[in-house]
Amino acid sequence: MLKVGIVGLPNVGKSTLFNALLKKQVAQSANYPFTTIEPNIGVVEVPDERLGRLAAVVKTEKIVPAVVEFVDIAGLVKGAATGEGLGNQFLSHIREVDALAHVVRAFVDPNVAVSGVDPKSDIETINTELALADLETVEKVIFSAEKDLKAKEKDAEKKLSVLKKLKEGLEQGKLAKEVEVDEELAAELPLITLKPVIYVFNVAEGALKKEVASGFSPEVVICAKVEEELSELTKPEQKDYLAELGLRQSGLERLIAESYKLLGLSTYFTAGEKEVRAWTVTVGTKAPQAAGVIHTDFEKGFIKAEVITFEKLVEAGGWQQARDKGWVRLEGRDYIFQDGDTTIFKFNT
């Protein structure tokens, strides 16, 4: 499951956005690999209109979408790296996510006790705190790596060199991902500023269709208050409201889409009378590993995969009709799954 941490300074609309997510939260279900949801976590469906169309042709009423876990990471203020606000609690939560949604205030509100609107300064404040937290982590790991070097552990010298370069870069105010080092070794470190970031600019309703010239990307422009209002509406009402605003998708939908793009993720489907289900894989995933997302036994016993594009299966009107037309392919271990592929795996038990 994709995990996205929502970060931001106080009074930027982060809580409003998260409250909207909570109202969309997926109810606990055996369909999902979790049993309890903490108060600061919202698990929401990944919107995908293809699921309903597949369900219609395979004649099932059960649809299981992919889900994204949003983690509301509270307490980030200036000095968080040294324990201000929630300090260490904030940092422990942030290290567990795949990507960050950095909410930045880009609206004027007389009720918000912050002078001026300066997205660039706000982003730099948070980046500084994250870099300081990473610097502390690197310094601790350097101490351990120096002991490994004395003990002549394998690759200790190379690892120590990477750590010292990271330390130097972080001390200069750089993010870890801006320091040129061995990416494979760096990826093994629990560094926050290695994580991909989406900048979520919270604007007034009237500025929803504009870009924010901050110099930071990728960006998603939302209005947290609009998102909260949308969460109270039925799906048809949401569609009408978005049309009035001149938008095709909600901010949440655009944030999820950008998260998938940023992390190089794609979706394939399984579709039968039992259920239609979306599965998330990394772009470039081969057939056995795609099968393993469903169950490790599928990967171990993989033989072949029957594959057809979503569009072709819908056009044919079902699996048997697609087979009759010769549109269903048998793919082997080297086949790379594409977004929208619909499949039936063949495997040994």
N, C-alpha and C positions, 0 to 999 in steps of 0.2 A: 504494500500500500504506500502510495506517495505521501510523504509528510512535509508540510509547509509550515514554517514558523512565522507568525505575524509579529513584527517588531516595530518599534517607533517610540518617539518621545511622548511624554504626557500631552494630552489635549490635542492630539492630531486626528482623532476620530477612529482610532484603533478599536476601542471597546464597542463603539457603535457598529462597526463592520463585523466584529466577532459576534455580537448579539444577533445580527442578521443571519450569520452562519449557523448559530445555535438553533434558530427557528427553522432552518432547513435541515437540521441534523437528522441523519438516518436513524430510525429506531433500531434498538438492539435486535439482532436476528442471527440465526444459525448460519445464514448465508455469508456472514462476514467473519473474518478471523479475529474476533475480539469478543470479550464477554462483558467488560465494564468500560465505561467512558468517564474519564475524570472531568470535573467541572470546567477545566481550561482547555478541553479538547472538543472540537466539533468535527464529526465525520459526515461528509456530504457527498451526494451522488455526482458523478461526472456527467453533465448533460450530453446526450448523444441521440439525436433523432433517428439514427439508423436502427437502434434496438427495436423500436415500435414497428418499423417496416419489416424487419426480419421476423418478428413475432407473428405478424399477420400471415406471412407466407408459409411458416412452419406450423401454424395453428397452435400456438401456445399462449397462455395468458400470463405466464410467469416470466418476468424480466428482471435480470440482476445486473445493474450497471456497475461499472468500476467506481471506486470511491477514493476520495482524497481526505486525509486527516489534517485539519488545521489546528495548530497549537498556538494559543494566545500566550505569548511570552511577555509577562508583565514586569514592571519594576525597573525598566531601563531609563536611567537618568544620568546626568553627568557625574562621573565618579563611580559608576556601576562596577567597573573593573577592580576597584579597591573596596567594594562592599557597600557602596551607597545604594539606597532603594532596597530592592530585593537581592542585589548583588549576586552572590554565588548561586542562589536558587535560579535566577534568570539564566546564568551562564550554563548551568547543568542542563536546563531544558533546551537551550538553543543548539547544543552540540548533538542532539539526537535527531534533528530534522535533516531532510534532503536539500531543501532550499529555503531561502528567506523571502518573505513578502514584507518589504520595508515601507511602512505607511508614512507618508510625508504630508504635512498640512500645507495646502495650497489654496486656502480660503480665508476670508476675513470674517470674524465673528466677534461682536462686541462683548459677548458673554464668555469668551475664552480669554483667560488671564495670561496672555502671551503677547508681547509687543511685536508688531510687524509680522510679515510673512516672508520667510527666507529659507526656501527648500534646500538650497545648496549648503547653507550653514548647518541646518538641522541634520542633513545626511552626513556631513563631515563630523558632527558631534558624535553620532552613533558609531561611525567608522573608527573614530579615535578610541572609543571605549572598547570596541571589539578587538582592535589591534593591540591595545594594552593588555587585554585579557589573554590574547594569543602570545604576547611577549612573555608573560608570566609562565604560560604553559611551556614554551620553548626553553626558557631558562631552566625549568625543572627537568626537562628531557635531556638537555645538554649535560647536566650533572650526572644523570644515569648513563648517558652515552660515553662520558669520559671514563667511568668505571668499566664499561664494556671494552673500551680501547685498551685499558691497562690489562684486562683479562684476555686480550687478543681475540675477542669475539669476531665472527665473520661480518664483514661490511661495516664494522664499527667506525672506521676512519672515514668512509664515504658518508655515512649517516651524520657523523659529527660535523663534517664540512657543510652539508646541507643545512643543518641546524644553525650553524654560525652565520651562514648567509641570510637565513630567515631572521635571525635575531638582529642582524645589522639593518636589514630592510625595515623591520617593524619599528626599530628605534628611530628610523628616519621618517616614520609616519606612513609607510606603505602598508597595503594589505598583503597578506601572505601570497595571494594569487598574482600579485604584481611583481613578486621577486622571482628572478630567473634561477630556478633550481631543478633538480631531478624530480619530475612530477610524480613519478611512481612512489618514490620515498616520501615526498611531502604528503601525498594522499593518505599515508598510513598514520599521520599525526592528527590528533583531535583538534584541528584549528578551525575556528569559526570563520575567519576571513578567507578561507579556501572555498567556502560554500557559494554556489550561484545565488544571485540576488535579483529580484524583480522589484522595481521601484513603483510603489502604488501611490499615486498622487491623488489626495482627497480634495476635491474641488467643490465649489458651489454648483447647484443644479444647472445654472445657466452656462457653465463652462465645460459641461460634460463632453462636448464634441471637439474640444480644443486640445492641442498638445501643450505640455508644460516644458518650456525651454530651460531645462535644468542642466543639460549636459550629461545626464545619467541615463543609461538604458540597460536592459529593456524597460519600458515604462507601460503602466496601465493606469488610465485616468478613470476614477470612479467618484461617485458622490455617496458617501457612507449612509447618509440619511435616506437617499433614494433606495439603496440596497435594503435598508431596514423596512421601508414602506413596501417594497416588492415582496419581502418575505411574508408579509401579512396577506397577500393576494393569492387567488387561485391561478393556475397556469394560464388559462385564457385571459384573465384580468392582467396578469403580468405582461403578456404579449401585447395587449392593447396599450398598457401604460408605457412600455418601451417604444411602441410605435409613435405615441404622442411626443416622446422625447427625441424621436428621430434616431433611435438605436435598434440594432438587431439583437444584441445580446446584453445581458446584465453584466455588471462589473465582475461578479463572481465567475460567470462563465468565461469572460475574457481573461481573468486571472488564472483559472484552471488551464485554459488553452495555452497561455503564455508559459505556465509552469511545465507543461508537457513539452513544449517546444524547447525551452531552456535546458531541460534535462535529457533531451533526445529520446522521448518516449513515444510509443505508438500503441494502437489498440487493435487486437484481433478478436474474433467472435467465435463462440460455439453456439449452434442453433439446432434445436430439436424439439420434439413434442413435450419433453420434460421442462425445458427452459431455454431462454435466449440469454446469453451472458457475455459481458465484455471483460477482456483480460488485458492487462497492461504489461508491455515488454519494452525493453530498450531497442531503439532502432538498430538493425543489424543482427538481431537474435535469430539463430538457426532453429529449425524445426524441433529437435529434441529438447532444447532448452525452453522453447516456447511451451512445449507440452509439460515440462517440469514445473511451470508456473501453476498449473492445475494440480499436479501431484507429482512428487518425486518418482513414484513408480512408473508414471507415464514416460519420464525421461529415460529411466533405466531400461525399460522394455520397449522403447520406441522402435517401430518397424517402418511405417509410412504415415503420411497424412493426406487425407482427401482435402483439397483446397479449391476454393472458388472465391472470386471477389464478391463483396457484399452486393454490388450493383447487379452482377450477373445472376446471383441466386434470386434476387427480388424479381428481376426481369423474367427468369425462367418460371417462377411461381412455386418453387420448392426443390428439394434435393433430387427426387426421382426425375422430374422434368429436366433438371439441369444435366443429370447423367445421360438422359436420352439424347440431349443435344450435344453431348461430348464436351461440355463446359467444365466438368469437374476433373481436376488434375490429380495424379498421384505424385506426391513429392517425397524425396528422401531426406537423409540426414543433413545434407549441405544446403537445403533450401532455406533462404532467408525470408522470414515472414514480413509482409508488407501491411501497412495500415489499411484496415478494412477487410483483410482476408477473413474468410469464414471457413471453419475446418472441422473435420472429424478425424481424430487420431486413431491409428491402428497400433496396438502395442501388446507385448506378451505380459502376462501377469505372473 
